Amino acid sequence: MSAPVKRFPHPRIVTKGNGGRPNGFLVPIFNVHDRMVEAAQHPQQVYLTVADPGEIKGPHLHMKRWGLFTCIVGNGRIVVRGANGYEEFLTGEDHGFASVQVPAGVPAALQNIGSGPAYFLNMPSPAWHPDDTDEQAVSFDDYTFTWPGKPGKQ
């Protein structure tokens, strides 16, 4: 049995310049001191993947690699297939920049649910390596991807 998929909300913290006036914000994505994920799943790599509007990355299945995904620009849906069927987890600008941890052995797809590009950070453990891509074939043919304000689209 696989470990559960976990969603971690992150605070949006207003930053201020020298004069005390707001100048933007920061969102802490990962800090080892937060104990958000177990030490064995601490990120070993960080990369950016971008999904164009109306597009889906995956699904992918990794038997060794855990994924830790955060949409940092736009909005995304992470769809996973577990023992009880499909589950959806929202991340991105309108969803608190939440991180979603997908355990090894759980197939997942990244879906852009916005009108512009969706920028996803993935912080996997262990890191990808060309000698061990850990990529398994998987299909979500029995799942209907939907977009806000649009009828179902596969």
Stockholm file with secondary structure:
# STOCKHOLM 1.0

chainA/1-154         MSAPVKRFPHPRIVTKGNGGRPNGFLVPIFNVHDRMVEAAQHPQQVYLTVADPGEIKGPHLHMKRWGLFTCIVGNGRIVVRGANGYEEFLTGEDHGFASVQVPAGVPAALQNIGSGPAYFLNMPSPAWHPDDTDEQAVSFDDYTFTWPGKPGKQ
#=GR chainA/1-154 SS CCCCCEEECCCCEEEECTTSCEEEEECCCCCGGGTCSCGGGSCSCCEEEEECTTCEEEEEBCSSCBEEEEEEESEEEEEEEETTEEEEEEEEGGGTTCEEEECTTCCEEEEECSSSCEEEEECCBSCCBTTBCCCBCCCCTTCCCCBTTBCCCC
#=GC SS_cons         CCCCCEEECCCCEEEECTTSCEEEEECCCCCGGGTCSCGGGSCSCCEEEEECTTCEEEEEBCSSCBEEEEEEESEEEEEEEETTEEEEEEEEGGGTTCEEEECTTCCEEEEECSSSCEEEEECCBSCCBTTBCCCBCCCCTTCCCCBTTBCCCC
//
